[in-house]
Amino acid sequence: MRKLAAGNWKMNGTAAALAEVQALLAAHPAPACDMLLCPPATLMSRMADLARGTALRIGGQDCHAAASGAHTGDIAAAMLVDAGASHVILGHSERRADHGETDSLVNAKAVAALVAGLIAVICVGETEAERDAGTTLDVIGTQLAGSVPDAATPDTVVIAYEPVWAIGTGRTPTLSEIAEVHGFLRARLTARFGQAAAGMRLLYGGSVKPSNAAEIFAVPHVDGALVGGASLKAADFGAIVAALAAA
């Protein structure tokens, strides 16, 4: 499978930040892995214009479960497609925490994304308290079972493991901890989807940066990364892309 370097810009970036996208494309015109950037909605169409005809794909950071309607401030999956998106991040821990998103809601959003033709990047991950309590695999297993739709295939769904306590903190799990979770995810997906699960990409996210990317990408069943802050700068994200391409 082709590995995936995905960047989540979160609530960052104005038009001036598009210069970083141009720099990224100039430095990595044809990487040996897939590249994805998920900007705020205000930049999506303009970033898609820059990415047209290149190796870079564009994604949304969320979508609504409904196709349309009276949902002020929300964005439907078809609207993301119309703006140039091919992917959408769903169930990110910040959405789960800040907006109370449940596994069933994430599942419904994923179904909507698949219907619209988007690839869903579905996030799972434990809090620091859950990690300390030894319930990491229980939490992740529940999130995985509830958030991933039955129609998921390797072509339509990507799973991202992001330990909540590692996001934006500079802390990362040990390589053995990452290996344990990714091996668990692969086993659970295989039990549910059979041989197809071998082709489902599993991303690691949580303080991924140029200095630790190569060792993380060497961990079994790590098929790429979902990168936060380091995706905002072409030099940093490009170094991560290069590390993944070389893995």
Order of alpha helices (4+ residues) and beta strands (2+ residues): beta-alpha-beta-alpha-beta-alpha-beta-alpha-alpha-beta-alpha-alpha-beta-alpha-beta-alpha-beta-alpha
